[in-house]
Amino acid sequence: MVSTPSSAFPPAGGPEPEADRITLGPADAAQRLVLLHGWGADADDLLDLAELLVDPPVSVVALRAPEPHPYGAGRQWYDLQPIDWEQLPAARRALRERLEGLGASVPLQRTVLLGFSQGGAMALDAGSALPLAGLVACSSYPHPDWQPRPPLCPVLLSHGEQDPVVPFEASRELQRRLAEAGQAAQLLAFPGGHTIDAGALPAIRQFVQACLGAADPAA
């Protein structure tokens, strides 16, 4: 992913003791960025993005997928090899409940949800039904039964044009379904593979900051 020093973004009192998440930033934050990792990774996989996308006053919560990865270390939101879509309704419901629980400390209207790969698919599926400030899906894909319904929050997509894991056209399909639901989504295309491209980070930061700024009553 992206390697950066962490001194500017210390954990809030150390890593949060819950096994299902890692929390950075102040406990009394008014805004939040939630991160959903991809298949086979873990909660810490996207933490380097924290200081690249938001400022220290913003809470960052990296959620851990509930299921163990079948091939060693890491976690998964549902089985992908082979794909078991029957697990999806329960996975969607569980994630939505976790996000709603986070909304008790920082309102969802002041929360941006970002996911990578399988985490991006889950972010769009569970998050599009919630009153979030914004959604970011990187190198992601639509679930077969996902049909977004308005009203929808702002959405940003990014995807490598040579992605060998999730085809670039998957994000085109996400963009199409969102447009049909009345939400235009920008797609940041880059020449590369299955990753969050460093060249796309300034645009992702700008999007996240705009969403949080629009959701801030003091802005």
N, C-alpha and C positions, 0 to 999 in steps of 0.2 A: 504494500500500500504506500503511504506517504510517511516518511520518517521525519519527525520534527522534535525539538527539545520540548520537554513538558513543564519546565519550571514556571512558565507564565500562566499555567492553568492547573494549579494544585488541586488534588481531590478535596472535597468538603469533609474535613475531619478524617481523612483516610478513606480507602475504598468502603463503599456501603456494605454492611454485613450480609444483606440478602444474597443468596446464591444465584438469583435470577437476573442480576443487573450489576453494572458498575456506574457510579455517579460521580461526576466532577462538577466543580463550581459551588457557589454559595447555597446554603440550605434555604435561604429566604429569597431566592431568585424570583423575578416576576415573569421571566421568559424561559423557554426551554427548547433544546434540540434533542430529539430522540433518534437513536441509531439502531438499525436492524441489520445484522451481519448476514453473510451469504451461507450457502450450504457447505458444511464441513469446517466452518470457522467458529469463532467464539465471541463473546461479548467485547473483548478487548481489540478485535480486529480493526475497527473503524475509529478507535479513540484518537489516533493521530490527526483525524480531521477536525477535532474539536477547536483547537486554537487557530486553524486555518479558516474556519467558517463563521465562528462566533467569538465575541469578546468575553473576557473572564466573568463579567456579571451574569452571564447567561448560564443556566443549569444545563448540563449535558448528561443524558441517561442512555447508556448502551445496554439494551436488553439481550438476554441470553435465550436462544431458542430452547424449547422445552425437551426436545428429544435428542438422545445421543446419536452421533453419526455412526453409520453401520460399519465403517472401515477405519476405526481407530479414533484418534482424538478429534475433538470438534463436536458441533451440534447441528441439528437440522430442525426446520419448522414442520416438515413432513417428509416422508420418503420420496426420493427421486430416482433411486435405482433399485428396483423398478419404481416407476411413478405410481403412487397410491392416492388418487384423487379422493377416495372415500375418507381419508384423514383430513381433508381440507375444511369441511364445515366446522369441525371441533377446533382445528388450529386457528381458523378465522375468529371464531367466537372467543377463544382463550386470549388471543392477542387484543381483540377489541376490549375485553374486560380489563386487561392490564393497562391499556392506554387510558381507559376511563378512570382507573384507579389513580394513575399519575395525575389526572386532571383535578384531583382533590387538592393537590399542593400547588400546581401551576395550571391555570385554566387551559383547556385544549385550544381555545381561541388564540392563545399566545404560545402555541407549540408548533414547531415544524418537525415533520417526520421524514427521515431519510433512510432508504434501504438500498442494499446492493444485492443484485442477482436474485436469489430466492427471497432475501429480505426485502428487496424492492417490490417483488410480486405481492408479498404479504402486506407491505406498507400501503400499496394502492388498494388492495382488496379490503383490508380492514379499515384503513384510514379514510377512504373516500366516503364512508358513511358517517364520519365524525366531523364535528365543527372545528377542524384544525386551521391553523394560520397558513400552512402550506405543506406540500408533499414533494419529495425528490426521489426519483427512482433511477438508479444507475445500473446499466447493463442488465436490464430486467425483462420481464415477459408478462403477458396477461394470463391469469387463470382461465380455464375453458369457460366457466360459467360467469365470469366477471362482467357485469354490465353496469357501469357507473350511472348513478342517478343524481340529477341536480337537486339542490344546489351543491356545487363542488368548490373546494378551495383551489387556489392557484397550484399548478403542477409543473414541475420541470423534469425533463428526461435527459439522460446522457447515455451514449452507447458507442462502442468501437465498431467501425465499419468492417473490420476483419476479425470480429469476435468468433472464436472457434467453439465456444461453449454455448452461448445464447446468441442466435443469429441477430444481426442488426435489424432485420425486418420485424423482430418481435417488438421493438420499441416503436416502429412505424405503426404496428397494429395497436399498440397502446394509445398512440397519438390519435389514430382513427376513431377508436371507441370513445375517447374523451371528447373529441370534436362532435361526435354524434350526440353526446350528452350535453353539449353546449359549452364545454370548457376547452378553449384552445390551449395546447401545451407546447412549449418550446422544446425541440429536440436538439441537444448539443451533440453533433456527430464529430468523431475524431478518428484519425487513421491509427488504429490500434486494436488490441484484443480485449480480453475479459478483465477489465480493470476500471478504476476511477482515474481518469487521465489527469495528470497534474496541470495540463494546459486548460482544462475545463474548470478548475477550482475557483479562479476569480469570478467566473460567471455564476457558479453555484453559490459562492459567498454572497455575491450581489443579490441573488434571488432570495436566499435565506434572510439576509438583512432587511430586504424590502418587505418580506412577509412579516417578520417580527416588528418592523417599524410601523407597518399598517395596522398591526394588532395592538400596538401600544397606545393606550389612551392619552399618554403624556406627549406622544409624538406630534 
